[in-house]
Amino acid sequence: MGKKRLEDAIKQINHPIEVVYKSFELDPTSDRDIPYNIYEALAKKYGMSIEQAKSNCNNMVQMAKGVGVEFNFDTQILTNTFDAHRLTMFAKTQGLMHEMTERILRAYYTESKHIGDHSTLIELAVEVGLNREEVTKMLASTSMSNEVRADEQEASEYGIRSIPFFLVNKKYAISGAQATEVFVESMNSIIDQDGLSKELTEDGQACDEDGCEIPKR
């Protein structure tokens, strides 16, 4: 949902913007096959009831519909996403990272596919134009693992602990699935005050889970 809102915002911004996806696992310790659903996972993680977890998810479903995104939490298959991240990194080497990321997200949130399963990932990769044999060989190896871990280490150094998280110029951050209007206002403010092509400095500004803080002169 945050990704879609950002994409909608970029269409309204009169400035060239390049979006680069980075790997991030909410729980790197997750098993490939998980014997519980998203509601049980949320209830355990946040100390809430199953009913409250379902209510929160239903709210997300309705918000997602507002931007043309379909979430199906009832049938969502939880899994370890490390191999899915490796696949997106491989797709990046073929110039198809955006397409692969979009396909995996739709498979996970909308189609309830098992994105930890290699056969599923291979079929998704072929759909976006990747070579079946090359993908199969890559997934069977440890290829792209270092690239994924490097992204995760970078996220740790920036103090990123949740998604979605949008880092602009490695300096300014927008946290959470903010409204499209917030993205537009935030990006335009950064462009006006700092310029997206300006040399980076070390004193970055960031946002918390409640929103973003725009730099002031």
Short mmCIF file of the C-alpha atoms (twelve columns), coordinates in Angstrom:
data_MODEL
# 
_entry.id   MODEL 
# 
loop_
_atom_site.group_PDB 
_atom_site.id 
_atom_site.type_symbol 
_atom_site.label_atom_id 
_atom_site.label_alt_id 
_atom_site.label_comp_id 
_atom_site.label_asym_id 
_atom_site.label_seq_id 
_atom_site.Cartn_x 
_atom_site.Cartn_y 
_atom_site.Cartn_z 
_atom_site.pdbx_PDB_model_num 
ATOM 1   C CA . MET A 1   0.000   0.000   0.000   1 
ATOM 2   C CA . GLY A 2   2.825   2.396   0.837   1 
ATOM 3   C CA . LYS A 3   4.517   1.492   -2.429  1 
ATOM 4   C CA . LYS A 4   1.357   2.290   -4.414  1 
ATOM 5   C CA . ARG A 5   0.852   5.604   -2.627  1 
ATOM 6   C CA . LEU A 6   4.442   6.580   -3.359  1 
ATOM 7   C CA . GLU A 7   3.990   5.682   -7.026  1 
ATOM 8   C CA . ASP A 8   0.829   7.799   -7.178  1 
ATOM 9   C CA . ALA A 9   2.693   10.677  -5.535  1 
ATOM 10  C CA . ILE A 10  5.610   10.516  -7.972  1 
ATOM 11  C CA . LYS A 11  3.169   11.056  -10.835 1 
ATOM 12  C CA . GLN A 12  2.290   14.409  -9.255  1 
ATOM 13  C CA . ILE A 13  5.868   15.584  -8.668  1 
ATOM 14  C CA . ASN A 14  7.602   17.615  -11.339 1 
ATOM 15  C CA . HIS A 15  11.077  16.278  -10.664 1 
ATOM 16  C CA . PRO A 16  12.946  13.160  -11.831 1 
ATOM 17  C CA . ILE A 17  12.837  10.519  -9.087  1 
ATOM 18  C CA . GLU A 18  14.537  7.133   -9.166  1 
ATOM 19  C CA . VAL A 19  13.132  4.423   -6.907  1 
ATOM 20  C CA . VAL A 20  15.481  1.671   -5.760  1 
ATOM 21  C CA . TYR A 21  14.158  -1.287  -3.778  1 
ATOM 22  C CA . LYS A 22  16.139  -2.659  -0.842  1 
ATOM 23  C CA . SER A 23  15.925  -5.991  0.969   1 
ATOM 24  C CA . PHE A 24  14.491  -6.059  4.494   1 
ATOM 25  C CA . GLU A 25  13.165  -8.987  6.535   1 
ATOM 26  C CA . LEU A 26  10.802  -8.259  9.402   1 
ATOM 27  C CA . ASP A 27  11.769  -11.601 10.937  1 
ATOM 28  C CA . PRO A 28  14.887  -13.263 9.474   1 
ATOM 29  C CA . THR A 29  14.369  -16.183 11.886  1 
ATOM 30  C CA . SER A 30  11.034  -17.207 10.367  1 
ATOM 31  C CA . ASP A 31  10.673  -20.765 9.114   1 
ATOM 32  C CA . ARG A 32  9.902   -21.551 5.503   1 
ATOM 33  C CA . ASP A 33  6.672   -23.295 6.502   1 
ATOM 34  C CA . ILE A 34  4.736   -21.578 9.302   1 
ATOM 35  C CA . PRO A 35  1.838   -23.423 10.991  1 
ATOM 36  C CA . TYR A 36  -0.148  -20.332 11.974  1 
ATOM 37  C CA . ASN A 37  -1.846  -17.415 10.217  1 
ATOM 38  C CA . ILE A 38  -1.265  -13.658 10.161  1 
ATOM 39  C CA . TYR A 39  -3.886  -13.020 12.858  1 
ATOM 40  C CA . GLU A 40  -2.205  -15.408 15.282  1 
ATOM 41  C CA . ALA A 41  1.182   -13.925 14.454  1 
ATOM 42  C CA . LEU A 42  0.014   -10.360 15.136  1 
ATOM 43  C CA . ALA A 43  -1.799  -11.355 18.321  1 
ATOM 44  C CA . LYS A 44  1.343   -12.971 19.673  1 
ATOM 45  C CA . LYS A 45  3.695   -10.192 18.584  1 
ATOM 46  C CA . TYR A 46  1.624   -7.277  19.896  1 
ATOM 47  C CA . GLY A 47  -0.183  -8.947  22.793  1 
ATOM 48  C CA . MET A 48  -3.654  -8.455  21.332  1 
ATOM 49  C CA . SER A 49  -6.617  -10.729 20.810  1 
ATOM 50  C CA . ILE A 50  -7.256  -12.596 17.573  1 
ATOM 51  C CA . GLU A 51  -10.378 -10.472 17.112  1 
ATOM 52  C CA . GLN A 52  -8.370  -7.254  17.437  1 
ATOM 53  C CA . ALA A 53  -5.788  -8.553  14.981  1 
ATOM 54  C CA . LYS A 54  -8.530  -9.340  12.479  1 
ATOM 55  C CA . SER A 55  -10.053 -5.903  12.988  1 
ATOM 56  C CA . ASN A 56  -6.717  -4.207  12.356  1 
ATOM 57  C CA . CYS A 57  -6.174  -6.261  9.219   1 
ATOM 58  C CA . ASN A 58  -9.679  -5.486  7.973   1 
ATOM 59  C CA . ASN A 59  -8.898  -1.793  8.356   1 
ATOM 60  C CA . MET A 60  -5.804  -2.293  6.207   1 
ATOM 61  C CA . VAL A 61  -7.866  -4.145  3.621   1 
ATOM 62  C CA . GLN A 62  -10.237 -1.185  3.323   1 
ATOM 63  C CA . MET A 63  -7.416  1.365   3.131   1 
ATOM 64  C CA . ALA A 64  -5.680  -0.703  0.460   1 
ATOM 65  C CA . LYS A 65  -8.848  -0.810  -1.627  1 
ATOM 66  C CA . GLY A 66  -8.774  2.973   -1.674  1 
ATOM 67  C CA . VAL A 67  -5.551  2.919   -3.681  1 
ATOM 68  C CA . GLY A 68  -6.456  -0.064  -5.848  1 
ATOM 69  C CA . VAL A 69  -4.566  -2.731  -3.892  1 
ATOM 70  C CA . GLU A 70  -6.155  -6.016  -2.809  1 
ATOM 71  C CA . PHE A 71  -5.109  -7.709  0.442   1 
ATOM 72  C CA . ASN A 72  -6.347  -11.220 1.295   1 
ATOM 73  C CA . PHE A 73  -5.176  -11.872 4.835   1 
ATOM 74  C CA . ASP A 74  -7.523  -14.814 5.448   1 
ATOM 75  C CA . THR A 75  -5.573  -16.973 3.007   1 
ATOM 76  C CA . GLN A 76  -2.126  -15.350 3.240   1 
ATOM 77  C CA . ILE A 77  0.733   -17.835 3.619   1 
ATOM 78  C CA . LEU A 78  3.406   -16.690 6.057   1 
ATOM 79  C CA . THR A 79  6.957   -17.768 5.268   1 
ATOM 80  C CA . ASN A 80  10.629  -16.852 5.348   1 
ATOM 81  C CA . THR A 81  11.237  -14.293 2.583   1 
ATOM 82  C CA . PHE A 82  15.020  -14.548 2.243   1 
ATOM 83  C CA . ASP A 83  14.923  -16.482 -1.028  1 
ATOM 84  C CA . ALA A 84  12.336  -14.072 -2.426  1 
ATOM 85  C CA . HIS A 85  14.767  -11.253 -1.668  1 
ATOM 86  C CA . ARG A 86  17.576  -13.176 -3.343  1 
ATOM 87  C CA . LEU A 87  15.369  -13.519 -6.405  1 
ATOM 88  C CA . THR A 88  14.720  -9.778  -6.572  1 
ATOM 89  C CA . MET A 89  18.465  -9.177  -6.342  1 
ATOM 90  C CA . PHE A 90  19.010  -11.579 -9.226  1 
ATOM 91  C CA . ALA A 91  16.264  -9.809  -11.165 1 
ATOM 92  C CA . LYS A 92  18.120  -6.550  -10.554 1 
ATOM 93  C CA . THR A 93  21.119  -7.905  -12.470 1 
ATOM 94  C CA . GLN A 94  18.754  -8.490  -15.398 1 
ATOM 95  C CA . GLY A 95  17.110  -5.071  -15.209 1 
ATOM 96  C CA . LEU A 96  13.845  -6.528  -13.880 1 
ATOM 97  C CA . MET A 97  13.934  -5.726  -10.170 1 
ATOM 98  C CA . HIS A 98  10.841  -3.505  -10.228 1 
ATOM 99  C CA . GLU A 99  8.847   -6.075  -12.167 1 
ATOM 100 C CA . MET A 100 9.975   -8.916  -9.910  1 
ATOM 101 C CA . THR A 101 9.232   -6.982  -6.733  1 
ATOM 102 C CA . GLU A 102 5.748   -6.063  -7.927  1 
ATOM 103 C CA . ARG A 103 5.019   -9.662  -8.937  1 
ATOM 104 C CA . ILE A 104 6.149   -11.098 -5.602  1 
ATOM 105 C CA . LEU A 105 4.144   -8.553  -3.615  1 
ATOM 106 C CA . ARG A 106 0.999   -9.326  -5.585  1 
ATOM 107 C CA . ALA A 107 1.590   -13.056 -5.222  1 
ATOM 108 C CA . TYR A 108 1.971   -12.718 -1.451  1 
ATOM 109 C CA . TYR A 109 -0.676  -10.175 -0.493  1 
ATOM 110 C CA . THR A 110 -3.331  -10.754 -3.163  1 
ATOM 111 C CA . GLU A 111 -2.950  -14.263 -4.542  1 
ATOM 112 C CA . SER A 112 -1.885  -16.027 -1.322  1 
ATOM 113 C CA . LYS A 113 1.016   -17.832 -2.986  1 
ATOM 114 C CA . HIS A 114 3.812   -19.463 -0.989  1 
ATOM 115 C CA . ILE A 115 6.702   -17.126 -1.808  1 
ATOM 116 C CA . GLY A 116 9.114   -19.170 0.287   1 
ATOM 117 C CA . ASP A 117 8.651   -22.124 -2.050  1 
ATOM 118 C CA . HIS A 118 11.236  -22.352 -4.839  1 
ATOM 119 C CA . SER A 119 8.814   -23.735 -7.414  1 
ATOM 120 C CA . THR A 120 6.502   -20.774 -6.793  1 
ATOM 121 C CA . LEU A 121 9.351   -18.271 -7.078  1 
ATOM 122 C CA . ILE A 122 10.563  -19.873 -10.310 1 
ATOM 123 C CA . GLU A 123 7.139   -19.544 -11.925 1 
ATOM 124 C CA . LEU A 124 6.850   -15.916 -10.825 1 
ATOM 125 C CA . ALA A 125 10.315  -15.210 -12.213 1 
ATOM 126 C CA . VAL A 126 9.454   -16.730 -15.572 1 
ATOM 127 C CA . GLU A 127 6.311   -14.596 -15.709 1 
ATOM 128 C CA . VAL A 128 8.362   -11.388 -15.580 1 
ATOM 129 C CA . GLY A 129 10.833  -12.591 -18.201 1 
ATOM 130 C CA . LEU A 130 13.650  -14.274 -16.277 1 
ATOM 131 C CA . ASN A 131 15.239  -17.478 -17.524 1 
ATOM 132 C CA . ARG A 132 13.846  -20.570 -15.799 1 
ATOM 133 C CA . GLU A 133 17.122  -22.498 -15.751 1 
ATOM 134 C CA . GLU A 134 19.129  -19.553 -14.458 1 
ATOM 135 C CA . VAL A 135 16.627  -18.842 -11.693 1 
ATOM 136 C CA . THR A 136 16.453  -22.492 -10.691 1 
ATOM 137 C CA . LYS A 137 20.252  -22.667 -10.454 1 
ATOM 138 C CA . MET A 138 20.432  -19.411 -8.508  1 
ATOM 139 C CA . LEU A 139 17.829  -20.470 -5.924  1 
ATOM 140 C CA . ALA A 140 19.556  -23.818 -5.423  1 
ATOM 141 C CA . SER A 141 22.780  -21.983 -4.551  1 
ATOM 142 C CA . THR A 142 23.657  -19.245 -2.077  1 
ATOM 143 C CA . SER A 143 23.930  -16.662 -4.842  1 
ATOM 144 C CA . MET A 144 22.763  -13.132 -3.981  1 
ATOM 145 C CA . SER A 145 22.841  -13.872 -0.248  1 
ATOM 146 C CA . ASN A 146 25.611  -11.347 0.375   1 
ATOM 147 C CA . GLU A 147 23.692  -8.677  -1.509  1 
ATOM 148 C CA . VAL A 148 20.593  -9.236  0.607   1 
ATOM 149 C CA . ARG A 149 22.585  -9.203  3.838   1 
ATOM 150 C CA . ALA A 150 24.354  -6.013  2.773   1 
ATOM 151 C CA . ASP A 151 20.988  -4.267  2.355   1 
ATOM 152 C CA . GLU A 152 19.842  -5.517  5.738   1 
ATOM 153 C CA . GLN A 153 23.048  -4.328  7.370   1 
ATOM 154 C CA . GLU A 154 22.576  -0.916  5.800   1 
ATOM 155 C CA . ALA A 155 19.010  -0.776  7.138   1 
ATOM 156 C CA . SER A 156 20.300  -1.637  10.594  1 
ATOM 157 C CA . GLU A 157 22.854  1.164   10.425  1 
ATOM 158 C CA . TYR A 158 20.056  3.613   9.599   1 
ATOM 159 C CA . GLY A 159 17.989  2.309   12.500  1 
ATOM 160 C CA . ILE A 160 15.218  0.992   10.253  1 
ATOM 161 C CA . ARG A 161 13.050  -1.532  12.084  1 
ATOM 162 C CA . SER A 162 9.757   -1.486  10.206  1 
ATOM 163 C CA . ILE A 163 8.316   -1.268  6.719   1 
ATOM 164 C CA . PRO A 164 7.366   0.526   4.600   1 
ATOM 165 C CA . PHE A 165 10.265  2.916   4.995   1 
ATOM 166 C CA . PHE A 166 11.344  5.398   2.327   1 
ATOM 167 C CA . LEU A 167 14.823  6.907   2.447   1 
ATOM 168 C CA . VAL A 168 15.478  9.925   0.220   1 
ATOM 169 C CA . ASN A 169 19.067  10.645  -0.761  1 
ATOM 170 C CA . LYS A 170 20.207  8.514   2.186   1 
ATOM 171 C CA . LYS A 171 19.338  11.557  4.260   1 
ATOM 172 C CA . TYR A 172 15.605  12.134  4.725   1 
ATOM 173 C CA . ALA A 173 13.086  9.463   5.641   1 
ATOM 174 C CA . ILE A 174 9.365   8.906   5.410   1 
ATOM 175 C CA . SER A 175 8.104   6.090   7.608   1 
ATOM 176 C CA . GLY A 176 4.876   4.179   7.166   1 
ATOM 177 C CA . ALA A 177 2.254   3.976   4.449   1 
ATOM 178 C CA . GLN A 178 1.555   7.709   4.480   1 
ATOM 179 C CA . ALA A 179 -1.217  9.241   2.407   1 
ATOM 180 C CA . THR A 180 -0.332  10.143  -1.170  1 
ATOM 181 C CA . GLU A 181 -0.697  13.817  -0.288  1 
ATOM 182 C CA . VAL A 182 1.877   13.445  2.483   1 
ATOM 183 C CA . PHE A 183 4.342   11.896  0.070   1 
ATOM 184 C CA . VAL A 184 3.805   14.711  -2.410  1 
ATOM 185 C CA . GLU A 185 4.211   17.424  0.218   1 
ATOM 186 C CA . SER A 186 7.238   15.748  1.767   1 
ATOM 187 C CA . MET A 187 9.054   15.158  -1.509  1 
ATOM 188 C CA . ASN A 188 8.355   18.652  -2.780  1 
ATOM 189 C CA . SER A 189 9.597   20.124  0.489   1 
ATOM 190 C CA . ILE A 190 12.824  18.152  0.224   1 
ATOM 191 C CA . ILE A 191 13.269  19.203  -3.390  1 
ATOM 192 C CA . ASP A 192 12.671  22.867  -2.564  1 
ATOM 193 C CA . GLN A 193 14.821  22.986  0.533   1 
ATOM 194 C CA . ASP A 194 17.657  20.644  -0.274  1 
ATOM 195 C CA . GLY A 195 17.465  19.473  -3.866  1 
ATOM 196 C CA . LEU A 196 17.585  15.775  -4.713  1 
ATOM 197 C CA . SER A 197 20.902  16.160  -6.506  1 
ATOM 198 C CA . LYS A 198 22.673  18.043  -3.727  1 
ATOM 199 C CA . GLU A 199 25.695  16.418  -2.094  1 
ATOM 200 C CA . LEU A 200 24.731  14.303  0.893   1 
ATOM 201 C CA . THR A 201 25.589  15.291  4.454   1 
ATOM 202 C CA . GLU A 202 25.773  13.239  7.622   1 
ATOM 203 C CA . ASP A 203 23.084  15.005  9.671   1 
ATOM 204 C CA . GLY A 204 20.051  13.189  8.237   1 
ATOM 205 C CA . GLN A 205 16.510  13.737  9.403   1 
ATOM 206 C CA . ALA A 206 14.091  10.863  9.945   1 
ATOM 207 C CA . CYS A 207 10.479  10.042  10.716  1 
ATOM 208 C CA . ASP A 208 8.950   7.847   13.368  1 
ATOM 209 C CA . GLU A 209 5.957   5.550   12.965  1 
ATOM 210 C CA . ASP A 210 3.581   8.512   13.294  1 
ATOM 211 C CA . GLY A 211 4.895   10.369  10.287  1 
ATOM 212 C CA . CYS A 212 7.791   12.271  8.810   1 
ATOM 213 C CA . GLU A 213 9.834   15.276  9.802   1 
ATOM 214 C CA . ILE A 214 10.809  17.571  6.955   1 
ATOM 215 C CA . PRO A 215 14.103  19.458  7.307   1 
ATOM 216 C CA . LYS A 216 13.857  23.152  8.121   1 
ATOM 217 C CA . ARG A 217 16.374  25.852  7.359   1 
# 
